[in-house]
């Protein structure tokens, strides 16, 4: 197994004249929670879309568990669970049908898949709605189902784009507990966020991204040192200094 769950080298993505990701080179250690922290429009979502195989880079390389996301996309995708910022849901399927469809797409064996679905339904208090069409669920219940859909195939690498937005406090706590459990089992999580609290309290390491470039990477104290804001400064002070949003 590679030492790093994710490796990028000079990763670049252009949309016409706009450079969304600009020469990004980074490593994400296995068994860690790694945060991409940056303002809106910094390129965080584009990076996750490249890693998950949704789009291809213009140049440079990206590897997930050693698999090149362009040359070996299917092998890379099989190891990933991806939660986009605005996830889609098949409203004409029941909750169990949806989770079964996703599990089968990832080739999870029948009996094992049933057990995983039951575990997810129980953990997120969805057992009572497993036969309900997804389109008939409340927003909060839909969010729980979407979370289950990311976890049901037990991915080694989980990519999350603003994952806790819209979740009620109970669902948010359950999701965080489930994610932390995956890390203890040597799973790896990458979280894209512009919320400083998520970066500081949930992530082991944070990479600050601004205008598509890697600005700094490390734990909160390392980022404060990089920003030269002083020991008593907050992560917010460091972030604002690193991104040039405060003199």
N, C-alpha and C positions, 0 to 999 in steps of 0.2 A: 504493500500500500504506500502511496506517496505521503510525504510528511505534511504536505499542504493539501487542504481540500480544494482550494481555488488558487490559481496562479494566472496572472495576466502580465503580458509584456508589451509595452508600447501600444496598448489598446486604443484604437481611435475609431470614432464614428462621426461621419458627416451627413448632414441632411442639406443638400444643396451647398450654400455658402456657410451654413451654420455648423460649427464644430461642437457637437454635444458632449463627446468624450475625447480628451486630448492627451494622447500618449500616456495612458494610465498603466503603471507597473506596480503590482502589489501581490502579496501572498497572504492567504487566510489560513491560519493553522487549524488542523483537525481538532475536533472536540472543544471548540470555542464559540462564543457569541461575538460576532464582529459587526460593528455598526458603521454604516455609511452616513455621515452627518453632513448636511449642507443645506443652504437655502433652496427655496423652490426654483427649479430651472437649473440646478447645478449639474445635472447629468446623472443623478443617482438611479432613476428609473430606467434610463437608457442602458446603464451598466447591467442592471438585473435582467433586462430584456435580452441582452447579448448572452449572458451566462445561462439563461434558461432556454436559449435557442429560438426565441420569438423573432429576433432580427439578427442579421449578420454584421460583424464589424466591417468598417471600411479597410482597416489595416490593423496589424498587430495580431496577437494571439491571446486566447483564453482557454484554460483547462479546468475541468471539474473532475476531481479524483483521478487526475492524469489523462482524462479524455479531452481531446481537442473539440471544442463546441462546434467548430465548422467541419472538421474532417470526420469526426465520430459523433454526430449529433444525437443519434438514438441512444448510444451507450451513456452519454452524458445526461440526457433527459431522464433515463430510467432511475438515476440516482438522486433526482431532484424533486422536491415539493415546492411549488411556487405559488405564492399568494400575491396577486397584483393588487394595486391600490383600489381598483374598481373591478372586483371579480364578477364574472358572469355566472349565472346559475340556470340550469335547465328546469324551467318552471312547470313543465308538463310531466316531469318524473316525480315519483315519491322520493322521500328522503333516502330510504333504503335502496331504491332503484338507482338513484344518483351515485351513492357511495359504491354500490356494486359495479356500476359502469366504469367508474374511475379505477377501482381496484383491478378489474379485468384488463383495463387498458395497460396497467403496469404488470400484468401477468402474475398477480397474486393468486395462489391456488385456492380452490373453492372453499374448503373447510377453514383454512387459515383466514381467508377473506371474511367469512361470516363471523369468525371470532374477533377479528379486528374491528369490524363494523359494530358488533355488539359492545365492544369495549369503548369505542368512541361515543356511541349513543348513550351509554350509561354515564360516562365521564362528563358529557356536556348536557346531560338531562334532556335528551331528545327521544328517549325510548317511546314516549307517549305519542310522538308525531311521526314515527318511522314510516307509516303508511299514508301520510298526508302529502298531497302534492306540494312541491316546493313553492309554487306560485301563490299558494294560500297561506303561507307562513308570514308571521310578523317580521319586520326588519331585523329585530334582535335574534330571532330564531334562524333566519336565513344566514346571518353572520356566523352563528354557531355551526351550521351545516357546512358553510364554506371552509371554516377552520378544520372541521373533520375531514373534508375532502383533501386537504393538504397533508394530513397526517395518516390517512388510512392505509397507504401503501408503505408506511414506515421508511421514508426516504433518509438517506445518509446526509444529504445536504438540503437545508430548508432556506429558501429565499423569500423574504418578506418585505413588501413595499408598504410602508405606513400601516403596520399590521393591526394596531390597536384602535384605529379610528372607527368610531361607530359601535364599538363593543360596549355593552353594559359592564359595570364593575365586576360582577360575578363571572361573566364570560371572559373578561380580560384576565382575571386572576387564574382561571382554569387554563387558559391558553398559555400563559407564562409558565405555569407549573408543568404543563405537558412539554413545553419547549425545553425547560431546564432539565427535565428527565431525559430528553433525547441527548442533551449534551453530556450527561453523566454516562450515557451508553456510547460515547465517542461520536455522537452526531455533531454536525456543524451547522450553525445558524448565521445567516447574514441578514441584517436588518437595515433597511433604508429609512431614514427619518430626518425630519427637521426639528423634532421635539427634543430639547436638551435633556429632559428628565429621563426619557427612554434611553438615550445614549449613555447617560451617567449611571443609571441604576440597573440597567438590564444587560449592558454590553461589557465584555472583558476588555476589548480593545476598540478604538474608534478611529476611523479614517475620515478626515475632514476633506470634503470635495467642494471646489468652487470653480464655476465656469469650466467644468469638465476636467479639471486638473486635480491631482492629489496635492493637497496643501501641507498636511501633516498627518502622522499616524502614531497612535500609542494610547496608553491609559490616560485618564483625566489629568493626573499629575504631570505626566510627560508632555501633554498638550499645553499645559500651563507654562511649563519650562520653555517649550518651543515658541510660545507666544510672548514670553518675557513679560508676563503680567503680574508676577509676584505671588508668593505663597498663599496670601490671604484672598486672592482673586477666585472667582467662580469659574466653572466651565463655560458659562455664558460669556464672561469677560474674555476668556481665551478664544472662544469661537468667533466673537466679533472682531478681535484683533487679527486672528489668522485669516479671516475672509475679507479684511480691509473695510469693514463696515463701521468701524469706530477708530478714530485716531488715538 
